[in-house]
Every structure is written in C-alpha cells, then in structure tokens.
C-alpha cells in the first residue's frame, strides 16, 4: 500500500544516504538559495507593506482583521518568492531530471534498457517537461490573488495547484514507459487521489520559506520513489486500469 504523504520523509532519507546526488544538487541549490534570498528581501521591502494595506482596505475595521491582513501579506511574499524560485528552476530542469533518473534507475533499471532514446541520462529536458513546468508556473501566478481571501484562499490555492502539480509530476516517467497522452491520462484518472495528494504535498513544500529551494529536488526524488512504487504495484496487476493506490 502506497501512502504519498510519507514520500517527502522517504525522499530525505534517500537524499542523505546517496552521496552521489550531493554534487548534482549542491551548486544549483546554493544558487537558488542566494537568488531566493534576494527575491524575498526585495519583496519584503517593496511589496509587503503595499499588499497589507491593500488587504486592509477591503476588510472591515478591526484590530484582529488588521493583524490578519499583515499575516496574509507576509504569506503572499512567501508565495511570490516561491514563484520566482520556480521560474528560475526552469533553468535547472535538467539537474532535476538527472536526480529523478538516478533514483528511478536504481529501483527500476529495466525502464532505462527498453527505451534508449528516452532513457539517456544526459538528454536535454523534453518539450513536454518544459511546457508542463511553464504552464504550472502560469497557473501559480494566475491563482496567486486567491490568497487575498484569508484562510479559505490559501486552501483553494493549494488544491488548485496541487491538482495541476499532480498531473505533471510523471511526465518523465510516462516518457520512459512509452505511454501516449491517452494512456497516461487514463492511468492518472484511475489513481487520481494519489496524484492529487502528491501534488498537494509538492505545492506545500514549495510554499515553505528556505525549505522550498531544496523542495524542488526532494520532490524529484519523491516522484521517482512514487513511480517505483507504482511499478511494484503494477507487477501484481494484469492491467493499469485496475491499479488503485492508497492516499
């Protein structure tokens, strides 16, 4: 039984126990951390107060609501920093794919023997991978104003983006499987709860300050472990349509 909520913890265990990943991740993470820090400082200086005042202007006068407006404004800065980080991460897609491939190859080496064109470790990220990453960022930006709604807005934001993230995390995996879009969509629909919970987990990781710069790679490892778990599940099934996993 697969529980996607445990994947981040399993991923951290794999990361700390696999020294070969450290060099692949170290330099990109340090660069992302530096740039994310600069973005966070700039947003705190130029965006935090205006956003808080804008939120206060649409709320009734109340000390509690005024405090809530400042809290929501800070959360917006955190989310905006995460979006900047995701935009920058488009340039790091290759290193994320290498991390995904390294983990999945250690678990399911046969996937890399059956399709040489898709399994080459040094390939430039596919158009589908880059396009899905780009669309995910656009969705994040378009849904950002939802966070202006205190409490409920954050929940809706996480659900919308969690759904989107869950639908694109295995683009690379499906390429290795040689599945077309119809087969991939059918597989995700049959396991929608698992992909949604994974997407929510990924979205939440990317919302946490400081953690989000490492979350990109933790999510890549988690996606590979998730794929390996699915492969194990399919080994006990005669057809992908009957696979049902536990959230």
MODA-V372664 format. One record per helix or strand of 3 or more residues. SS is the DSSP state (alpha for helix, beta for strand). FROM is the first residue (numbers start at 1). LEN is the number of residues. If there is no record, write none. Layout:
# MODA-V372664
ss=SS from=FROM len=LEN
ss=SS from=FROM len=LEN
This chain:
# MODA-V372664
ss=alpha from=4 len=13
ss=alpha from=20 len=27
ss=alpha from=48 len=10
ss=alpha from=63 len=45
ss=alpha from=109 len=4
ss=alpha from=116 len=4
ss=alpha from=127 len=22
ss=alpha from=152 len=17
ss=alpha from=171 len=7
ss=alpha from=181 len=10
ss=alpha from=192 len=16
ss=alpha from=211 len=25
ss=alpha from=240 len=3
